[in-house]
Amino acid sequence: MTTIATGSSTHFSELKSKIEAKRARVGIIGLGYVGLPLALLYSEQKFPVTGFDIDPRKITALAQGNSYIVRIPATEIQSAKAQGFSATADYSQLEQMDAIIICVPTPLDEYHEPDLSFITDTAKAIAPHLRAGQLVVLESTTYPGTTEEVLIPILEKGNKQGLKACHSGDSDAGTFYVAFSPEREDPGNQTVARRDIPKVVGGLDPKASELASAMYGSIFNRTVRVSSPAAAEMTKLLENIYRCVNIALVNELKLLSMRMGLDIWEVIEAASTKPFGFQPFYPGPGLGGHCIPVDPFYLSWKAKEVDFRTRFIELAGEINTNMPYHVLDSVTKALNQHKKAVNGSKVLVLGLAYKKDIDDLRESPSLTIIELLQQAGATVSYNDPYFPTVGRGRKYDLQMKNTPLDNLGQFDCVLIVTDHSDYDYERIVRESQLVVDTRNATRGIKSSKIVHC
């Protein structure tokens, strides 16, 4: 690994020394499921950390030593505060930071095209406070080229000193450093410590790569350098499209297996015994989370710019997007077997989160399923131990309250969408009239009430 000569690079050497001494001031923009855990990791290593967010509720909660993410206990916030961590909505404080890490959402718009408004708005907020020698790292999942084509031009145009992003061979006198490093958070995963997840880094030039690697190397056990920000951006898309495509495969095989009278879960379990060449993926009611449902559309959109159609990826996205409609069809058929119509039936949805044992609603298929059931005329309630209420989001407006599980018999159908560990499935089956299971949560329970879909 090449190390940059620092003799004539004043800003570079100063920042590198600060990082090595853990004196570099770290500013993290976006204190959600990615940014807050990252802030805590830096705080654990005694870095001075400031969090930035436009949501006043988050700022207030953190100031009071509270957490708004279930898997992060309040004690971690309080420990970080004791180390000097603070959160603010005052972006003028960015001028005091040595490194600025951007962890903002990158959703799809109503036409399934990239919505980069959070990145562009954040870049515009950073630019007036940019100073020479700062390191700016984008972590938000996006298409290859975003860092160089979108982020950097805004930063260069909007700063007051005429600063430019540092390229190979540039003097660092009037420059700042830029890199992309994709987040690899896996909410709910208790098997891999955050520090043990390798961090991919792609700098605009070797200096930026070395600084970003040093920054992340101070909190992660391994960093992996790639040649450019675009290569790092593409790395993240590959990781998630790999999952998207394989989940689409098992979703399609599930539909085929149901028609053939086979149990796809049994088949996957048997195939998983092969010690090479196979990795298990599991079917479900649709994809959720920020990355896997979104990334294929980011890449297919960008591919059109170079006159290329990602047919395989688009097909996988189509299959996964259609899964909530399969769930609606399964509920309709199950109710029909009980001589009931969806229209007028009372349906209880179990689980809103996009996967088990987390408090994350981003792109959750449960939201689409609820809306589809309501459009079909059903009276829909939900239960989820992580959500006492669900209101309005970017793509939904449900305004619902959590329904206790004390009278399951009142519902014509109980629909398992997310298989939280808290649920007593034997009791649920015993007390319900009809259970439609999209997650194989009732495996091992024998009952004519259960319909697998």
C-alpha positions as MATLAB code, in Angstrom:
seq = 'MTTIATGSSTHFSELKSKIEAKRARVGIIGLGYVGLPLALLYSEQKFPVTGFDIDPRKITALAQGNSYIVRIPATEIQSAKAQGFSATADYSQLEQMDAIIICVPTPLDEYHEPDLSFITDTAKAIAPHLRAGQLVVLESTTYPGTTEEVLIPILEKGNKQGLKACHSGDSDAGTFYVAFSPEREDPGNQTVARRDIPKVVGGLDPKASELASAMYGSIFNRTVRVSSPAAAEMTKLLENIYRCVNIALVNELKLLSMRMGLDIWEVIEAASTKPFGFQPFYPGPGLGGHCIPVDPFYLSWKAKEVDFRTRFIELAGEINTNMPYHVLDSVTKALNQHKKAVNGSKVLVLGLAYKKDIDDLRESPSLTIIELLQQAGATVSYNDPYFPTVGRGRKYDLQMKNTPLDNLGQFDCVLIVTDHSDYDYERIVRESQLVVDTRNATRGIKSSKIVHC';
ca = [
       0.000    0.000    0.000;
       1.448    3.346   -1.090;
       1.824    6.106    1.470;
       1.686    9.726    0.327;
       4.767   11.856    0.864;
       3.733   14.646    3.196;
       6.662   17.045    3.010;
       4.932   19.681    0.877;
       1.325   18.885    1.821;
       0.611   21.000    4.856;
      -3.131   20.396    5.142;
      -2.714   16.713    4.379;
      -0.026   16.131    6.986;
      -1.850   18.160    9.619;
      -5.095   16.229    9.157;
      -3.290   12.892    9.027;
      -1.551   13.722   12.314;
      -4.838   14.754   13.920;
      -6.486   11.510   12.863;
      -3.625    9.407   14.187;
      -3.768   11.269   17.494;
      -7.597   10.986   17.553;
      -7.859   14.764   17.720;
      -9.624   15.202   14.384;
     -13.049   16.753   14.877;
     -15.654   14.577   13.183;
     -18.970   15.944   11.959;
     -21.615   13.442   10.928;
     -24.618   14.684    8.954;
     -27.748   12.569    9.245;
     -28.263   10.852   12.601;
     -30.406    7.935   11.491;
     -29.760    4.208   11.258;
     -26.340    4.817    9.655;
     -25.117    8.121   11.041;
     -25.866    7.621   14.730;
     -24.071    4.247   15.061;
     -21.113    5.769   13.202;
     -21.032    8.741   15.575;
     -21.012    6.355   18.536;
     -18.110    4.360   17.094;
     -15.999    7.506   16.750;
     -17.008    8.653   20.213;
     -15.971    5.273   21.667;
     -12.503    5.896   20.243;
     -12.367    9.317   21.970;
     -12.720   11.431   18.834;
     -14.519   14.770   19.336;
     -17.797   14.172   17.473;
     -20.636   16.499   16.506;
     -23.810   15.204   14.900;
     -25.916   17.292   12.504;
     -29.562   16.701   11.653;
     -32.532   18.747   10.466;
     -34.969   16.793   12.681;
     -35.374   18.736   15.969;
     -36.816   15.645   17.695;
     -33.537   13.790   17.229;
     -31.496   16.738   18.465;
     -33.679   17.030   21.568;
     -33.597   13.297   22.292;
     -29.803   13.139   22.054;
     -29.395   16.276   24.183;
     -31.453   14.528   26.872;
     -29.352   11.365   26.609;
     -32.141    9.361   24.971;
     -32.131    7.047   21.983;
     -34.738    6.817   19.211;
     -33.379    3.583   17.722;
     -34.359    0.406   19.574;
     -31.077   -1.434   19.081;
     -29.098    1.530   20.484;
     -29.661    1.792   24.252;
     -29.775    5.189   25.935;
     -26.674    4.233   27.908;
     -24.632    4.381   24.676;
     -25.868    7.902   24.014;
     -25.056    8.950   27.554;
     -21.591    7.439   27.325;
     -20.964    9.345   24.088;
     -22.166   12.575   25.684;
     -19.704   12.008   28.507;
     -16.981   11.885   25.835;
     -18.157   15.225   24.439;
     -20.581   14.101   21.735;
     -23.274   16.620   20.891;
     -25.905   17.083   18.203;
     -27.053   20.258   16.504;
     -29.062   21.670   13.610;
     -26.609   24.578   13.285;
     -24.634   23.816   10.131;
     -22.321   26.786   10.664;
     -20.487   24.565   13.148;
     -19.266   22.483   10.186;
     -16.458   24.997    9.747;
     -14.920   23.678   12.963;
     -14.901   20.067   11.729;
     -11.837   18.356   10.261;
     -13.857   15.563    8.637;
     -17.474   15.722    7.470;
     -19.305   12.450    6.833;
     -22.641   12.543    4.996;
     -25.180    9.841    5.935;
     -28.460   11.081    4.470;
     -31.275    9.128    2.753;
     -31.353    8.487   -0.996;
     -34.893    7.243   -1.704;
     -36.703    6.739   -4.993;
     -39.263    9.233   -6.215;
     -42.799    8.356   -7.321;
     -41.471    7.335  -10.739;
     -38.882    4.943   -9.240;
     -36.066    7.293  -10.204;
     -33.246    8.438   -7.873;
     -34.137   11.227   -5.458;
     -30.858   12.933   -4.613;
     -32.491   15.926   -2.931;
     -31.101   14.999    0.493;
     -27.564   14.880   -0.921;
     -27.906   18.115   -2.889;
     -29.552   19.962    0.011;
     -26.841   18.741    2.367;
     -24.067   19.756   -0.048;
     -25.596   23.243   -0.307;
     -25.680   23.446    3.488;
     -22.029   22.373    3.778;
     -20.571   24.558    1.025;
     -20.708   27.995    2.746;
     -18.835   26.579    5.748;
     -16.214   24.578    3.844;
     -12.582   25.365    4.544;
      -9.286   24.240    3.069;
      -7.958   20.901    4.271;
     -11.270   19.379    5.306;
     -12.179   15.815    4.369;
     -15.719   15.266    3.047;
     -16.979   11.689    2.757;
     -20.299   10.601    1.284;
     -21.758    7.350    2.655;
     -25.279    7.496    1.199;
     -26.075    4.687   -1.237;
     -26.228    6.053   -4.778;
     -25.331    5.434   -8.419;
     -21.719    5.523   -9.695;
     -20.710    9.090  -10.440;
     -22.755   10.877   -7.779;
     -19.765   12.009   -5.725;
     -17.948   13.523   -8.712;
     -20.927   14.663  -10.784;
     -23.297   15.932   -8.083;
     -21.615   16.444   -4.701;
     -18.300   18.022   -5.695;
     -19.699   20.645   -8.136;
     -22.093   21.919   -5.444;
     -19.314   22.109   -2.851;
     -16.978   23.903   -5.260;
     -19.582   26.385   -6.459;
     -21.032   27.207   -3.050;
     -17.975   27.767   -0.870;
     -16.836   31.311   -0.126;
     -13.100   30.828   -0.700;
     -13.083   29.359   -4.207;
     -11.856   26.017   -2.869;
     -11.598   23.027   -5.205;
     -11.649   19.293   -4.559;
      -8.108   17.948   -4.493;
      -7.108   15.884   -7.545;
      -3.887   13.948   -8.105;
      -0.961   16.319   -8.417;
      -2.796   19.331   -6.965;
      -1.253   21.467   -4.288;
      -3.472   21.253   -1.212;
      -3.264   24.991   -0.468;
      -6.770   25.815   -1.686;
      -8.352   22.396   -1.729;
     -10.473   20.002    0.276;
     -10.458   16.189    0.127;
     -13.360   14.041   -1.058;
     -14.102   10.320   -0.837;
     -16.986    7.885   -0.993;
     -17.330    5.066    1.533;
     -20.564    3.047    1.408;
     -22.359    2.307    4.634;
     -22.700   -1.387    5.519;
     -25.151   -1.252    8.397;
     -27.332   -4.332    8.926;
     -30.050   -3.418   11.458;
     -30.811   -6.236   13.850;
     -27.629   -8.204   13.104;
     -26.136   -9.241   16.438;
     -23.596  -11.713   15.014;
     -21.080   -9.281   13.506;
     -19.663   -6.383   15.526;
     -19.706   -3.077   13.655;
     -15.926   -2.788   13.980;
     -15.493   -6.119   12.193;
     -17.305   -5.012    9.015;
     -14.604   -4.032    6.462;
     -14.953   -0.436    5.206;
     -14.597    0.224    1.482;
     -13.056    3.604    0.621;
     -12.692    5.326   -2.733;
     -10.967    8.722   -2.730;
     -10.961   11.324   -5.480;
      -7.165   11.204   -5.300;
      -4.551    9.226   -3.316;
      -4.444   11.849   -0.563;
      -8.196   11.610   -0.019;
      -8.022    7.814   -0.045;
      -5.270    7.793    2.560;
      -7.043   10.270    4.817;
     -10.387    8.462    4.575;
      -8.688    5.110    5.170;
      -6.985    6.538    8.249;
     -10.267    7.985    9.520;
     -12.183    4.732    9.104;
      -9.202    2.598   10.115;
      -9.380    4.196   13.542;
     -12.823    2.645   14.177;
     -12.952   -0.362   11.814;
     -10.571   -3.299   11.913;
     -10.081   -3.295    8.149;
     -10.372   -0.789    5.317;
     -10.453   -1.727    1.627;
      -9.290    0.907   -0.844;
     -10.653    1.049   -4.377;
      -9.510    3.238   -7.251;
     -12.203    5.939   -7.213;
     -15.433    7.152   -5.626;
     -17.365    5.619   -8.542;
     -15.810    2.195   -7.887;
     -16.853    2.439   -4.233;
     -20.359    3.523   -5.254;
     -20.623    0.556   -7.628;
     -19.357   -1.798   -4.908;
     -22.311   -0.914   -2.707;
     -24.775   -1.428   -5.553;
     -23.262   -4.817   -6.392;
     -23.598   -5.988   -2.787;
     -27.273   -5.136   -2.626;
     -28.257   -6.068   -6.165;
     -26.697   -9.481   -5.495;
     -29.183   -9.921   -2.669;
     -32.071   -8.430   -4.625;
     -31.574  -10.805   -7.553;
     -31.239  -13.892   -5.358;
     -34.292  -12.980   -3.278;
     -36.238  -12.503   -6.512;
     -35.119  -15.969   -7.574;
     -36.424  -17.654   -4.428;
     -39.601  -15.572   -4.532;
     -40.289  -16.853   -8.029;
     -39.378  -20.398   -7.027;
     -41.761  -20.073   -4.078;
     -44.630  -19.237   -6.414;
     -43.730  -22.199   -8.614;
     -43.354  -24.532   -5.624;
     -46.763  -23.537   -4.280;
     -48.333  -24.398   -7.605;
     -46.486  -27.732   -7.636;
     -47.439  -28.549   -4.041;
     -43.883  -28.244   -2.714;
     -42.581  -26.475    0.407;
     -39.916  -24.002   -0.735;
     -38.652  -23.637    2.832;
     -37.947  -27.363    3.022;
     -36.173  -27.177   -0.323;
     -33.985  -24.243    0.758;
     -33.098  -26.003    4.012;
     -32.045  -29.110    2.108;
     -30.026  -27.135   -0.457;
     -28.270  -25.286    2.382;
     -26.566  -28.515    3.441;
     -24.316  -28.258    0.383;
     -20.943  -27.081    1.733;
     -19.952  -25.176   -1.418;
     -21.491  -23.158   -4.237;
     -24.764  -22.313   -2.490;
     -25.879  -19.519   -0.175;
     -29.431  -19.560    1.164;
     -31.826  -16.684    0.470;
     -35.403  -16.670    1.696;
     -38.707  -15.597    0.138;
     -41.032  -13.069    1.706;
     -43.855  -10.578    1.179;
     -41.603   -8.074   -0.604;
     -38.343   -6.259   -0.041;
     -37.749   -3.651    2.630;
     -34.994   -1.501    4.019;
     -33.305    1.461    2.405;
     -30.893   -0.370    0.095;
     -32.083   -3.636   -1.420;
     -35.427   -2.403   -2.823;
     -33.836    0.838   -4.048;
     -30.389    0.036   -5.456;
     -31.467   -1.861   -8.610;
     -33.463    1.168   -9.741;
     -30.496    3.492   -9.111;
     -28.255    1.404  -11.334;
     -30.827    0.780  -14.069;
     -31.513    4.540  -14.205;
     -27.802    5.342  -14.526;
     -27.292    2.590  -17.111;
     -29.647    4.342  -19.534;
     -27.198    7.244  -19.618;
     -24.707    4.954  -21.379;
     -27.367    3.315  -23.566;
     -27.437    0.062  -21.585;
     -30.466   -1.765  -20.266;
     -30.049   -3.864  -17.119;
     -32.707   -6.413  -18.074;
     -31.751   -9.043  -15.503;
     -31.718   -6.532  -12.646;
     -34.981   -4.919  -13.755;
     -36.682   -8.303  -13.879;
     -35.579   -9.052  -10.312;
     -36.955   -5.687   -9.214;
     -40.243   -6.415  -10.950;
     -40.623   -9.803   -9.245;
     -39.903   -8.390   -5.780;
     -42.140   -5.362   -6.308;
     -45.044   -7.676   -7.182;
     -44.817   -9.762   -4.000;
     -47.241   -7.583   -1.941;
     -49.827   -8.179   -4.688;
     -49.242  -11.916   -4.290;
     -49.938  -11.512   -0.565;
     -53.207   -9.704   -1.321;
     -54.194  -12.485   -3.700;
     -53.368  -15.119   -1.055;
     -55.456  -13.347    1.596;
     -58.341  -13.053   -0.875;
     -58.249  -16.777   -1.681;
     -57.879  -17.777    1.979;
     -60.880  -15.675    3.001;
     -62.818  -17.077    0.060;
     -62.244  -20.581    1.420;
     -63.975  -19.355    4.572;
     -66.851  -18.002    2.454;
     -65.802  -14.401    3.114;
     -64.857  -11.516    0.840;
     -61.923   -9.195    1.438;
     -64.359   -6.312    1.198;
     -65.735   -5.901    4.717;
     -63.357   -8.375    6.379;
     -61.304   -7.444    9.437;
     -57.614   -8.145    8.877;
     -54.855   -7.860   11.489;
     -51.343   -7.382   10.082;
     -48.618   -8.721   12.365;
     -45.350   -6.830   11.975;
     -44.703   -3.503   10.267;
     -40.887   -3.403   10.285;
     -39.181   -4.539    7.106;
     -37.502   -7.413    8.965;
     -37.735   -9.092   12.334;
     -36.804   -7.517   15.642;
     -36.018   -3.989   14.408;
     -37.824   -0.630   14.485;
     -37.200    0.305   10.850;
     -40.077    1.047    8.462;
     -38.050    2.120    5.435;
     -39.580    0.653    2.252;
     -41.340   -2.003    4.345;
     -43.684   -4.200    2.263;
     -46.170   -4.170    5.149;
     -47.065   -0.583    4.303;
     -47.934   -1.478    0.722;
     -49.851   -4.554    1.857;
     -51.959   -2.510    4.290;
     -52.800   -0.006    1.576;
     -53.705   -2.774   -0.895;
     -55.999   -4.415    1.670;
     -57.656   -1.097    2.447;
     -58.179   -0.410   -1.255;
     -59.834   -3.832   -1.531;
     -62.311   -2.833    1.202;
     -60.811   -4.577    4.227;
     -60.779   -3.023    7.681;
     -57.102   -3.261    8.593;
     -55.410   -3.139   11.995;
     -51.800   -3.873   12.886;
     -49.662   -5.071   15.756;
     -45.953   -4.459   16.086;
     -44.097   -4.256   19.420;
     -41.746   -1.633   17.961;
     -44.372    0.810   16.685;
     -47.055    2.131   19.060;
     -48.269    4.297   16.176;
     -47.593    4.685   12.468;
     -48.360    8.021   10.874;
     -47.145    9.575    7.677;
     -44.016    8.898    5.682;
     -42.690    9.755    2.259;
     -44.925    7.182    0.572;
     -47.684    6.421    3.065;
     -50.189    8.111    5.341;
     -51.788    5.456    7.564;
     -52.457    7.222   10.883;
     -52.928    3.952   12.797;
     -52.373    2.790   16.368;
     -50.981   -0.515   17.546;
     -53.710   -3.084   18.284;
     -53.157   -5.392   21.292;
     -53.246   -9.149   20.748;
     -55.931   -9.754   23.386;
     -58.847  -10.604   21.075;
     -57.502  -12.334   17.982;
     -60.787  -14.092   17.355;
     -62.441  -10.824   16.290;
     -60.392  -10.761   13.066;
     -61.395  -12.644    9.952;
     -57.714  -13.025    9.075;
     -54.401  -12.582   10.888;
     -51.640  -11.864    8.349;
     -48.028  -12.453    9.411;
     -45.862   -9.999    7.472;
     -42.877   -9.647    9.829;
     -41.897  -12.572   12.047;
     -40.800  -10.790   15.240;
     -39.346  -13.067   17.911;
     -41.730  -11.595   20.512;
     -44.758  -13.298   18.969;
     -46.147  -16.525   20.427;
     -47.143  -18.158   17.156;
     -48.767  -21.213   18.725;
     -51.088  -18.938   20.689;
     -51.731  -16.770   17.635;
     -52.777  -19.789   15.585;
     -54.847  -21.230   18.426;
     -56.852  -18.036   19.016;
     -57.265  -16.885   15.407;
     -59.887  -17.834   12.848;
     -57.428  -17.786    9.938;
     -53.678  -17.178    9.721;
     -51.922  -16.289    6.472;
     -48.157  -16.696    6.927;
     -45.766  -14.931    4.524;
     -42.588  -15.714    6.517;
     -42.864  -19.403    7.487;
     -43.149  -18.158   11.076;
     -45.603  -20.981   11.926;
     -43.294  -23.785   10.805;
     -43.828  -26.908   12.870;
     -47.345  -25.872   13.909;
     -50.015  -28.171   12.514;
     -53.356  -26.465   11.961;
     -55.942  -26.210    9.213;
     -56.163  -22.493   10.053;
     -52.733  -21.794    8.540;
     -52.270  -20.764    4.921;
     -48.701  -20.316    3.715;
     -48.068  -17.776    0.973;
];
